[in-house]
Amino acid sequence: MILACAEQVSRRYGEVLALDRVDLTVRAGELVGLLGPNGAGKSTLMNLLVGLRRPTAGRVELLGGDPRDPASRRQLGVTPQETGLPGTLRVGEVVDFVSAHYPDPVPRGELLDRFGLTDQVRRQTGGLSGGQRRRLAVALAFVGRPRLVLLDEPTTGLDVEARHALWESIRGFHAEGGTVLLSSHYLEEVEALAQRVVVIGHGRVLADDSVAAIRGIVGVRRVSLVADDLPALPGVVATERVDGRFQLLTTDADQLVRDLVATGVTFRDLEVRPTSLEEAFLAITAGDRPAPTPA
């Protein structure tokens, strides 16, 4: 069952084309990661899906209806990239206020415990740390027991421990049958959580597949070795040297090793492994072109 979709959606802001004929489908039970650099169009797409903006062209659907219709948003939870909370209200009061908009909200104590905010229940939101405010903003997306949650950069400002705790909350919601569309700059976050990854660059979908498939689409491998020096080698996408160990990204690891041997350079501790999602992401966006569909 499709819970949210965009079909050939474009969005302009004056002369700026923020989205260019984007297609995206989110089905029930999926946990989809949305990746892209600043200005790629991720937040614009999120805003279209929740009805905050209208597409210049194309069609957007949310939970079977128009995103601008309040009825279509009743089973939706959202944490935008930036949130403003009333500084004088206490955490418990904010949760109660949002809960009043839903027929069967998650009990306040249960929600605050799930997001590690129980000790802050009586604190004014203006006195919370940036990370605590962010956790509260994410928690509010789950108050109404939504079927679909859209999270735009949910862990911005969180330390490692808080980020991992939030990951567990998102995993728990998904394990219970919830659907999530997650936008993040933390590539390890998407790699840890998502089943499917959509990469956006300059307003276009560059890739849409599993984490493993995206690595395969770009065909980049990491060749690691220790050497005193290396000459320029063909087919190398990027080179990094740390403490005498070279890290080479290449689309043809076998040919690179043959070329390396042919140079006569002395090296040792050769390793060849698949790229991380981050390396795949950089390779896709650097090309700035739609990735081919795997056979």
GIZIZI-V447109 format. One record per residue. N is the residue number from 1. RES is the residue in three letters. PSI is psi in whole degrees, 0 to 359 (999 if undefined). OMEGA is omega in radians with two decimals (999 if undefined). NEAR is the number of other C-alpha atoms within 12 Angstrom. Layout:
BEGIN
n:N res:RES psi:PSI omega:OMEGA near:NEAR
n:N res:RES psi:PSI omega:OMEGA near:NEAR
END
This chain:
BEGIN
n:1 res:MET psi:131 omega:-3.14 near:16
n:2 res:ILE psi:124 omega:3.13 near:21
n:3 res:LEU psi:331 omega:3.11 near:36
n:4 res:ALA psi:143 omega:3.10 near:41
n:5 res:CYS psi:152 omega:3.01 near:31
n:6 res:ALA psi:130 omega:-3.13 near:37
n:7 res:GLU psi:115 omega:3.11 near:26
n:8 res:GLN psi:46 omega:-3.06 near:24
n:9 res:VAL psi:129 omega:3.00 near:34
n:10 res:SER psi:149 omega:3.10 near:31
n:11 res:ARG psi:125 omega:3.11 near:34
n:12 res:ARG psi:145 omega:2.94 near:23
n:13 res:TYR psi:92 omega:-3.04 near:16
n:14 res:GLY psi:238 omega:3.13 near:8
n:15 res:GLU psi:353 omega:-3.08 near:8
n:16 res:VAL psi:125 omega:3.08 near:16
n:17 res:LEU psi:99 omega:-3.07 near:24
n:18 res:ALA psi:324 omega:3.08 near:32
n:19 res:LEU psi:139 omega:-3.04 near:38
n:20 res:ASP psi:93 omega:3.06 near:32
n:21 res:ARG psi:55 omega:-3.08 near:29
n:22 res:VAL psi:135 omega:2.99 near:40
n:23 res:ASP psi:131 omega:3.10 near:30
n:24 res:LEU psi:134 omega:3.08 near:40
n:25 res:THR psi:130 omega:3.07 near:35
n:26 res:VAL psi:118 omega:-3.10 near:38
n:27 res:ARG psi:157 omega:-3.14 near:25
n:28 res:ALA psi:133 omega:3.09 near:26
n:29 res:GLY psi:357 omega:-3.13 near:26
n:30 res:GLU psi:155 omega:2.93 near:34
n:31 res:LEU psi:102 omega:-2.99 near:42
n:32 res:VAL psi:130 omega:3.07 near:42
n:33 res:GLY psi:132 omega:3.13 near:42
n:34 res:LEU psi:114 omega:-3.06 near:48
n:35 res:LEU psi:148 omega:3.06 near:49
n:36 res:GLY psi:153 omega:3.13 near:41
n:37 res:PRO psi:173 omega:3.07 near:28
n:38 res:ASN psi:136 omega:3.13 near:20
n:39 res:GLY psi:5 omega:-3.11 near:20
n:40 res:ALA psi:334 omega:-3.12 near:32
n:41 res:GLY psi:7 omega:-3.10 near:37
n:42 res:LYS psi:309 omega:-3.10 near:41
n:43 res:SER psi:325 omega:3.08 near:37
n:44 res:THR psi:316 omega:3.12 near:39
n:45 res:LEU psi:317 omega:3.09 near:52
n:46 res:MET psi:315 omega:-3.12 near:40
n:47 res:ASN psi:326 omega:3.09 near:30
n:48 res:LEU psi:319 omega:-3.09 near:37
n:49 res:LEU psi:330 omega:-3.13 near:47
n:50 res:VAL psi:3 omega:3.04 near:42
n:51 res:GLY psi:12 omega:3.11 near:29
n:52 res:LEU psi:338 omega:3.09 near:21
n:53 res:ARG psi:156 omega:3.06 near:23
n:54 res:ARG psi:143 omega:3.08 near:27
n:55 res:PRO psi:146 omega:3.02 near:34
n:56 res:THR psi:325 omega:3.09 near:25
n:57 res:ALA psi:157 omega:3.13 near:22
n:58 res:GLY psi:186 omega:-3.04 near:22
n:59 res:ARG psi:139 omega:3.08 near:28
n:60 res:VAL psi:138 omega:3.13 near:41
n:61 res:GLU psi:140 omega:3.14 near:33
n:62 res:LEU psi:121 omega:3.09 near:40
n:63 res:LEU psi:43 omega:3.05 near:35
n:64 res:GLY psi:4 omega:-3.11 near:24
n:65 res:GLY psi:192 omega:3.12 near:23
n:66 res:ASP psi:128 omega:-3.14 near:26
n:67 res:PRO psi:337 omega:-3.13 near:31
n:68 res:ARG psi:350 omega:3.11 near:23
n:69 res:ASP psi:121 omega:-3.13 near:19
n:70 res:PRO psi:330 omega:3.13 near:17
n:71 res:ALA psi:329 omega:-3.13 near:16
n:72 res:SER psi:343 omega:-3.07 near:25
n:73 res:ARG psi:3 omega:-3.06 near:32
n:74 res:ARG psi:333 omega:-3.14 near:30
n:75 res:GLN psi:30 omega:-3.12 near:33
n:76 res:LEU psi:138 omega:3.00 near:36
n:77 res:GLY psi:139 omega:-3.05 near:39
n:78 res:VAL psi:137 omega:2.87 near:40
n:79 res:THR psi:108 omega:3.14 near:36
n:80 res:PRO psi:172 omega:-3.12 near:33
n:81 res:GLN psi:323 omega:3.11 near:27
n:82 res:GLU psi:135 omega:3.12 near:20
n:83 res:THR psi:151 omega:3.06 near:24
n:84 res:GLY psi:120 omega:3.14 near:18
n:85 res:LEU psi:140 omega:3.12 near:27
n:86 res:PRO psi:116 omega:-3.00 near:20
n:87 res:GLY psi:335 omega:-3.08 near:18
n:88 res:THR psi:348 omega:3.12 near:17
n:89 res:LEU psi:145 omega:3.08 near:22
n:90 res:ARG psi:159 omega:-3.11 near:25
n:91 res:VAL psi:314 omega:3.14 near:36
n:92 res:GLY psi:323 omega:3.14 near:30
n:93 res:GLU psi:321 omega:3.11 near:25
n:94 res:VAL psi:315 omega:3.13 near:32
n:95 res:VAL psi:317 omega:3.14 near:39
n:96 res:ASP psi:319 omega:3.14 near:24
n:97 res:PHE psi:313 omega:3.14 near:20
n:98 res:VAL psi:321 omega:-3.13 near:27
n:99 res:SER psi:328 omega:-3.10 near:26
n:100 res:ALA psi:346 omega:-3.14 near:18
n:101 res:HIS psi:358 omega:-3.04 near:20
n:102 res:TYR psi:146 omega:-3.11 near:24
n:103 res:PRO psi:330 omega:-3.10 near:15
n:104 res:ASP psi:70 omega:-3.09 near:17
n:105 res:PRO psi:159 omega:3.00 near:27
n:106 res:VAL psi:132 omega:3.12 near:26
n:107 res:PRO psi:143 omega:-3.04 near:24
n:108 res:ARG psi:312 omega:-3.10 near:30
n:109 res:GLY psi:319 omega:3.13 near:23
n:110 res:GLU psi:317 omega:-3.12 near:20
n:111 res:LEU psi:313 omega:-3.11 near:32
n:112 res:LEU psi:324 omega:3.10 near:32
n:113 res:ASP psi:320 omega:-3.12 near:22
n:114 res:ARG psi:328 omega:-3.08 near:30
n:115 res:PHE psi:17 omega:3.04 near:37
n:116 res:GLY psi:37 omega:-3.08 near:28
n:117 res:LEU psi:12 omega:-3.09 near:35
n:118 res:THR psi:318 omega:-3.09 near:22
n:119 res:ASP psi:346 omega:-3.12 near:18
n:120 res:GLN psi:8 omega:-2.99 near:28
n:121 res:VAL psi:326 omega:-3.09 near:29
n:122 res:ARG psi:4 omega:3.13 near:20
n:123 res:ARG psi:144 omega:3.03 near:24
n:124 res:GLN psi:142 omega:-3.09 near:24
n:125 res:THR psi:333 omega:3.11 near:31
n:126 res:GLY psi:342 omega:3.14 near:21
n:127 res:GLY psi:3 omega:3.13 near:20
n:128 res:LEU psi:155 omega:3.01 near:26
n:129 res:SER psi:166 omega:3.13 near:19
n:130 res:GLY psi:320 omega:3.12 near:22
n:131 res:GLY psi:321 omega:3.12 near:26
n:132 res:GLN psi:320 omega:3.09 near:35
n:133 res:ARG psi:322 omega:3.13 near:38
n:134 res:ARG psi:319 omega:3.11 near:36
n:135 res:ARG psi:322 omega:3.10 near:44
n:136 res:LEU psi:318 omega:3.13 near:46
n:137 res:ALA psi:320 omega:3.09 near:40
n:138 res:VAL psi:318 omega:-3.13 near:41
n:139 res:ALA psi:321 omega:-3.10 near:45
n:140 res:LEU psi:336 omega:3.11 near:45
n:141 res:ALA psi:341 omega:-3.06 near:40
n:142 res:PHE psi:0 omega:-3.06 near:44
n:143 res:VAL psi:315 omega:-2.99 near:40
n:144 res:GLY psi:17 omega:-3.10 near:31
n:145 res:ARG psi:59 omega:-3.05 near:30
n:146 res:PRO psi:157 omega:2.98 near:33
n:147 res:ARG psi:328 omega:-3.09 near:36
n:148 res:LEU psi:133 omega:3.10 near:42
n:149 res:VAL psi:131 omega:3.05 near:46
n:150 res:LEU psi:120 omega:-3.08 near:45
n:151 res:LEU psi:115 omega:-3.11 near:46
n:152 res:ASP psi:107 omega:-3.10 near:39
n:153 res:GLU psi:59 omega:-2.99 near:37
n:154 res:PRO psi:333 omega:-3.04 near:43
n:155 res:THR psi:16 omega:3.08 near:41
n:156 res:THR psi:128 omega:3.10 near:30
n:157 res:GLY psi:359 omega:-3.14 near:21
n:158 res:LEU psi:147 omega:3.03 near:24
n:159 res:ASP psi:175 omega:-3.04 near:17
n:160 res:VAL psi:315 omega:-3.11 near:16
n:161 res:GLU psi:315 omega:-3.14 near:14
n:162 res:ALA psi:324 omega:3.12 near:26
n:163 res:ARG psi:315 omega:3.14 near:30
n:164 res:HIS psi:324 omega:3.09 near:22
n:165 res:ALA psi:320 omega:3.11 near:22
n:166 res:LEU psi:322 omega:3.07 near:35
n:167 res:TRP psi:318 omega:-3.13 near:32
n:168 res:GLU psi:323 omega:3.10 near:20
n:169 res:SER psi:318 omega:3.13 near:31
n:170 res:ILE psi:318 omega:3.10 near:40
n:171 res:ARG psi:320 omega:3.14 near:28
n:172 res:GLY psi:317 omega:3.10 near:20
n:173 res:PHE psi:317 omega:-3.14 near:31
n:174 res:HIS psi:319 omega:-3.14 near:29
n:175 res:ALA psi:333 omega:3.12 near:16
n:176 res:GLU psi:6 omega:3.09 near:19
n:177 res:GLY psi:0 omega:3.14 near:20
n:178 res:GLY psi:158 omega:-3.13 near:30
n:179 res:THR psi:137 omega:-3.05 near:40
n:180 res:VAL psi:134 omega:2.90 near:47
n:181 res:LEU psi:117 omega:-2.98 near:49
n:182 res:LEU psi:121 omega:3.04 near:49
n:183 res:SER psi:134 omega:-3.09 near:45
n:184 res:SER psi:148 omega:2.96 near:37
n:185 res:HIS psi:343 omega:3.13 near:32
n:186 res:TYR psi:101 omega:-3.06 near:28
n:187 res:LEU psi:327 omega:3.10 near:30
n:188 res:GLU psi:334 omega:3.11 near:24
n:189 res:GLU psi:313 omega:3.13 near:34
n:190 res:VAL psi:320 omega:3.13 near:38
n:191 res:GLU psi:324 omega:-3.12 near:33
n:192 res:ALA psi:330 omega:-2.99 near:26
n:193 res:LEU psi:318 omega:-2.89 near:35
n:194 res:ALA psi:148 omega:2.97 near:34
n:195 res:GLN psi:332 omega:-3.06 near:30
n:196 res:ARG psi:144 omega:-3.08 near:33
n:197 res:VAL psi:132 omega:3.03 near:43
n:198 res:VAL psi:121 omega:-3.14 near:45
n:199 res:VAL psi:126 omega:3.13 near:49
n:200 res:ILE psi:136 omega:3.07 near:44
n:201 res:GLY psi:129 omega:-3.13 near:34
n:202 res:HIS psi:43 omega:3.02 near:32
n:203 res:GLY psi:8 omega:-3.13 near:35
n:204 res:ARG psi:150 omega:3.04 near:37
n:205 res:VAL psi:118 omega:-3.13 near:40
n:206 res:LEU psi:333 omega:3.12 near:39
n:207 res:ALA psi:149 omega:-3.14 near:40
n:208 res:ASP psi:101 omega:-3.07 near:35
n:209 res:ASP psi:187 omega:3.07 near:31
n:210 res:SER psi:164 omega:3.10 near:28
n:211 res:VAL psi:313 omega:-3.12 near:37
n:212 res:ALA psi:320 omega:-3.11 near:26
n:213 res:ALA psi:326 omega:3.12 near:28
n:214 res:ILE psi:321 omega:3.04 near:38
n:215 res:ARG psi:318 omega:-3.12 near:33
n:216 res:GLY psi:327 omega:-3.13 near:28
n:217 res:ILE psi:314 omega:-3.09 near:31
n:218 res:VAL psi:341 omega:3.07 near:38
n:219 res:GLY psi:25 omega:-3.11 near:30
n:220 res:VAL psi:136 omega:3.06 near:36
n:221 res:ARG psi:154 omega:3.10 near:34
n:222 res:ARG psi:123 omega:3.06 near:32
n:223 res:VAL psi:120 omega:-3.08 near:35
n:224 res:SER psi:136 omega:-3.14 near:31
n:225 res:LEU psi:164 omega:3.09 near:31
n:226 res:VAL psi:128 omega:3.12 near:23
n:227 res:ALA psi:158 omega:3.09 near:22
n:228 res:ASP psi:322 omega:-3.13 near:16
n:229 res:ASP psi:159 omega:3.10 near:22
n:230 res:LEU psi:140 omega:3.02 near:26
n:231 res:PRO psi:170 omega:3.04 near:19
n:232 res:ALA psi:132 omega:-3.10 near:16
n:233 res:LEU psi:140 omega:3.14 near:25
n:234 res:PRO psi:152 omega:3.05 near:22
n:235 res:GLY psi:7 omega:-3.14 near:24
n:236 res:VAL psi:121 omega:-3.13 near:29
n:237 res:VAL psi:319 omega:-3.13 near:29
n:238 res:ALA psi:151 omega:-3.13 near:24
n:239 res:THR psi:138 omega:3.07 near:23
n:240 res:GLU psi:142 omega:3.10 near:20
n:241 res:ARG psi:125 omega:3.12 near:19
n:242 res:VAL psi:119 omega:3.10 near:15
n:243 res:ASP psi:43 omega:3.07 near:12
n:244 res:GLY psi:353 omega:3.11 near:17
n:245 res:ARG psi:125 omega:3.10 near:22
n:246 res:PHE psi:138 omega:3.04 near:28
n:247 res:GLN psi:113 omega:-3.08 near:30
n:248 res:LEU psi:129 omega:3.03 near:37
n:249 res:LEU psi:131 omega:-3.07 near:36
n:250 res:THR psi:154 omega:3.09 near:31
n:251 res:THR psi:350 omega:3.14 near:30
n:252 res:ASP psi:87 omega:-3.07 near:25
n:253 res:ALA psi:321 omega:-3.13 near:30
n:254 res:ASP psi:315 omega:-3.13 near:20
n:255 res:GLN psi:324 omega:3.12 near:18
n:256 res:LEU psi:316 omega:3.13 near:30
n:257 res:VAL psi:319 omega:3.09 near:31
n:258 res:ARG psi:316 omega:3.13 near:16
n:259 res:ASP psi:322 omega:-3.14 near:20
n:260 res:LEU psi:314 omega:3.13 near:29
n:261 res:VAL psi:321 omega:-3.10 near:18
n:262 res:ALA psi:335 omega:-3.14 near:13
n:263 res:THR psi:340 omega:-3.10 near:17
n:264 res:GLY psi:7 omega:3.13 near:14
n:265 res:VAL psi:138 omega:3.08 near:20
n:266 res:THR psi:128 omega:3.10 near:17
n:267 res:PHE psi:168 omega:3.13 near:21
n:268 res:ARG psi:173 omega:3.09 near:19
n:269 res:ASP psi:49 omega:3.14 near:15
n:270 res:LEU psi:132 omega:3.08 near:22
n:271 res:GLU psi:140 omega:3.05 near:21
n:272 res:VAL psi:126 omega:-3.13 near:23
n:273 res:ARG psi:164 omega:3.08 near:23
n:274 res:PRO psi:160 omega:3.08 near:29
n:275 res:THR psi:162 omega:2.93 near:31
n:276 res:SER psi:170 omega:3.08 near:27
n:277 res:LEU psi:324 omega:-3.14 near:38
n:278 res:GLU psi:315 omega:3.14 near:30
n:279 res:GLU psi:320 omega:3.09 near:34
n:280 res:ALA psi:317 omega:3.14 near:39
n:281 res:PHE psi:315 omega:3.14 near:42
n:282 res:LEU psi:322 omega:3.13 near:28
n:283 res:ALA psi:320 omega:3.14 near:35
n:284 res:ILE psi:310 omega:-3.07 near:36
n:285 res:THR psi:332 omega:3.11 near:30
n:286 res:ALA psi:325 omega:3.11 near:23
n:287 res:GLY psi:334 omega:3.10 near:19
n:288 res:ASP psi:51 omega:3.08 near:22
n:289 res:ARG psi:151 omega:3.11 near:19
n:290 res:PRO psi:135 omega:3.13 near:27
n:291 res:ALA psi:148 omega:3.12 near:30
n:292 res:PRO psi:152 omega:3.11 near:19
n:293 res:THR psi:129 omega:-3.13 near:16
n:294 res:PRO psi:146 omega:3.12 near:16
n:295 res:ALA psi:999 omega:999 near:6
END
